[in-house]
Amino acid sequence: MLLVSYEKLLLNRRDETLRIAKFLGEEYYQSLVEDESLLEKVLERTSFDYMKKNLTLTHPDSEKGGERKTVNFFRKGVIGDGKKSLSSEQLERLKDMAVKKLKGSELFDEWLKE
């Protein structure tokens, strides 16, 4: 399993993208290392601004009623902002779950820093 934090990805997209490619398979990693234009295209298409502008989520229940409802899946793309949108109870539940599922992992240590 590969753990990827949004914080690390945002701070060093190139290295994290190559790390993800290597995890998926040496051939993907080598393709990106050997072809700078391909790597640049991947970085462009996986940027927050590009995805917010070009990717939408269609609410599954809206298709039943005939009218499709699209949802803005991407919010701000700011580190730590997601926690601001949660109530104190929700934050506590999230913290409890993180302790149970991620304790001892690099991702858990990063999450606690914030």
DOMIDO-417063 format. One line per field, with one value per residue: residue number from 0; residue in one letter; z, x, y of N, C-alpha, C in turn. Coordinates in steps of 0.1 Angstrom, whole numbers, always signed. Example, Ala and Ser with C-alpha at 12.3 -4.5 7.8 and 13.67 -1.06 7.14 Angstrom:
n	0|1
res	a|s
n.Z	+78|+71
n.X	+132|+128
n.Y	-57|-22
ca.Z	+78|+71
ca.X	+123|+137
ca.Y	-45|-11
c.Z	+78|+79
c.X	+132|+129
c.Y	-33|+0
***
This chain:
n	0|1|2|3|4|5|6|7|8|9|10|11|12|13|14|15|16|17|18|19|20|21|22|23|24|25|26|27|28|29|30|31|32|33|34|35|36|37|38|39|40|41|42|43|44|45|46|47|48|49|50|51|52|53|54|55|56|57|58|59|60|61|62|63|64|65|66|67|68|69|70|71|72|73|74|75|76|77|78|79|80|81|82|83|84|85|86|87|88|89|90|91|92|93|94|95|96|97|98|99|100|101|102|103|104|105|106|107|108|109|110|111|112|113
res	m|l|l|v|s|y|e|k|l|l|l|n|r|r|d|e|t|l|r|i|a|k|f|l|g|e|e|y|y|q|s|l|v|e|d|e|s|l|l|e|k|v|l|e|r|t|s|f|d|y|m|k|k|n|l|t|l|t|h|p|d|s|e|k|g|g|e|r|k|t|v|n|f|f|r|k|g|v|i|g|d|g|k|k|s|l|s|s|e|q|l|e|r|l|k|d|m|a|v|k|k|l|k|g|s|e|l|f|d|e|w|l|k|e
n.Z	+0|-8|+8|+5|+11|+9|+16|+12|-15|-26|-19|-31|-60|-83|-74|-58|-76|-93|-74|-70|-95|-96|-77|-89|-110|-125|-152|-156|-141|-154|-179|-173|-163|-185|-204|-205|-214|-212|-184|-176|-187|-172|-147|-152|-158|-134|-116|-91|-99|-126|-124|-109|-126|-149|-141|-131|-108|-111|-94|-83|-77|-91|-117|-118|-117|-141|-145|-145|-118|-111|-90|-73|-68|-59|-36|-22|-22|-3|+21|+51|+52|+50|+76|+88|+80|+94|+123|+158|+170|+147|+140|+162|+159|+135|+142|+161|+145|+128|+145|+152|+126|+113|+130|+138|+112|+86|+74|+95|+114|+100|+98|+125|+129|+120
n.X	+8|+5|+10|-2|+1|-19|-6|+22|+22|+13|+34|+56|+52|+64|+83|+67|+48|+65|+72|+47|+43|+64|+56|+33|+45|+76|+78|+61|+73|+98|+90|+81|+104|+121|+108|+103|+83|+60|+59|+56|+30|+15|+18|+6|-21|-28|-29|-43|-58|-63|-78|-100|-112|-117|-128|-158|-183|-211|-240|-253|-280|-294|-296|-317|-340|-341|-329|-296|-274|-247|-218|-196|-167|-142|-127|-109|-82|-62|-38|-47|-72|-95|-100|-110|-136|-150|-169|-163|-169|-169|-142|-130|-139|-127|-100|-99|-104|-82|-61|-66|-64|-41|-19|+15|+23|+39|+22|+3|+19|+25|-1|-6|+10|-2
n.Y	-12|+22|+52|+84|+118|+147|+171|+165|+160|+184|+201|+190|+182|+170|+150|+134|+125|+110|+91|+79|+68|+50|+32|+21|+8|-1|+4|+26|+46|+48|+57|+83|+94|+93|+108|+140|+157|+142|+138|+165|+169|+151|+163|+188|+180|+169|+188|+209|+232|+226|+202|+211|+228|+212|+187|+171|+160|+140|+138|+108|+102|+122|+114|+97|+113|+126|+151|+161|+166|+184|+183|+204|+191|+198|+219|+243|+236|+240|+234|+219|+231|+216|+206|+228|+229|+211|+201|+203|+179|+162|+164|+152|+126|+119|+121|+100|+78|+80|+75|+48|+36|+45|+48|+49|+51|+70|+88|+93|+106|+130|+141|+147|+168|+192
ca.Z	+0|-8|+15|-1|+18|+0|+19|+6|-29|-29|-16|-40|-69|-92|-67|-53|-88|-96|-63|-73|-108|-93|-70|-99|-118|-130|-165|-155|-136|-164|-189|-169|-162|-198|-213|-197|-218|-206|-170|-175|-190|-160|-136|-155|-157|-120|-108|-85|-108|-138|-121|-105|-138|-159|-136|-123|-103|-113|-83|-88|-75|-100|-130|-118|-119|-154|-145|-139|-109|-110|-77|-73|-59|-54|-28|-22|-25|+6|+32|+64|+51|+52|+90|+92|+76|+103|+136|+168|+171|+135|+141|+172|+153|+125|+150|+167|+134|+123|+155|+150|+113|+107|+140|+135|+98|+82|+72|+108|+120|+93|+102|+138|+129|+117
ca.X	+0|+13|+3|+1|-6|-21|+4|+35|+20|+12|+47|+67|+44|+72|+89|+56|+43|+74|+70|+35|+45|+73|+48|+25|+53|+88|+77|+55|+83|+108|+83|+81|+118|+127|+101|+100|+71|+50|+59|+49|+16|+9|+18|-4|-34|-32|-28|-56|-65|-67|-89|-112|-118|-121|-135|-170|-190|-225|-247|-259|-295|-299|-299|-330|-351|-340|-320|-283|-269|-232|-213|-183|-160|-130|-130|-99|-68|-53|-34|-53|-85|-106|-103|-118|-150|-156|-173|-153|-172|-164|-127|-126|-141|-117|-88|-100|-102|-68|-53|-68|-60|-28|-9|+28|+27|+44|+10|-2|+28|+23|-14|-6|+18|-11
ca.Y	+0|+35|+63|+97|+129|+159|+180|+162|+161|+198|+207|+185|+174|+162|+139|+126|+119|+99|+80|+71|+61|+39|+22|+15|-1|+5|+9|+39|+55|+50|+65|+97|+99|+94|+117|+152|+163|+133|+141|+178|+167|+145|+173|+197|+174|+165|+200|+213|+241|+219|+193|+218|+234|+202|+175|+173|+149|+140|+132|+96|+103|+131|+108|+90|+123|+131|+163|+157|+176|+183|+188|+209|+182|+204|+231|+253|+230|+246|+225|+220|+238|+206|+205|+240|+228|+201|+205|+197|+165|+155|+164|+142|+113|+117|+119|+87|+69|+81|+68|+34|+30|+49|+49|+43|+53|+83|+97|+97|+116|+142|+146|+152|+181|+203
c.Z	+0|-2|+9|+6|+8|+3|+12|-10|-34|-28|-26|-50|-78|-86|-63|-65|-93|-86|-66|-85|-105|-86|-79|-108|-124|-144|-166|-151|-147|-176|-186|-168|-175|-208|-205|-201|-213|-191|-168|-178|-178|-149|-139|-153|-143|-111|-102|-94|-120|-135|-116|-117|-148|-154|-128|-118|-105|-101|-88|-87|-86|-113|-130|-121|-133|-155|-138|-130|-107|-96|-79|-63|-53|-47|-31|-26|-15|+17|+45|+63|+54|+67|+95|+89|+85|+117|+146|+170|+159|+136|+151|+167|+143|+132|+155|+156|+129|+132|+154|+137|+109|+117|+136|+120|+96|+80|+85|+114|+113|+97|+115|+139|+127|+129
c.X	+9|+4|+8|-6|-7|-10|+17|+33|+19|+26|+58|+60|+53|+77|+78|+50|+52|+74|+58|+37|+54|+65|+39|+32|+65|+87|+70|+65|+93|+102|+84|+95|+124|+120|+95|+87|+59|+48|+52|+34|+9|+8|+7|-18|-38|-30|-42|-64|-71|-79|-101|-119|-124|-128|-147|-175|-205|-231|-255|-275|-301|-303|-312|-342|-350|-330|-307|-278|-254|-228|-199|-175|-148|-133|-119|-85|-58|-50|-41|-67|-97|-110|-112|-133|-157|-159|-163|-156|-167|-149|-123|-128|-131|-103|-88|-98|-88|-59|-54|-62|-46|-17|+4|+32|+32|+33|+4|+6|+27|+10|-14|+1|+9|-18
c.Y	+12|+45|+76|+108|+140|+169|+178|+164|+175|+205|+203|+176|+165|+149|+129|+119|+108|+88|+72|+63|+48|+28|+15|+5|+6|+11|+23|+50|+58|+59|+80|+102|+102|+104|+129|+158|+155|+136|+155|+177|+161|+155|+184|+192|+169|+177|+203|+221|+235|+210|+200|+224|+224|+189|+178|+160|+150|+132|+120|+96|+112|+125|+101|+100|+129|+143|+159|+169|+174|+189|+192|+201|+188|+217|+241|+248|+236|+236|+229|+226|+228|+205|+217|+238|+217|+207|+199|+183|+156|+154|+153|+128|+109|+114|+105|+76|+69|+74|+53|+29|+33|+51|+42|+45|+68|+93|+102|+108|+130|+149|+152|+166|+193|+208
***
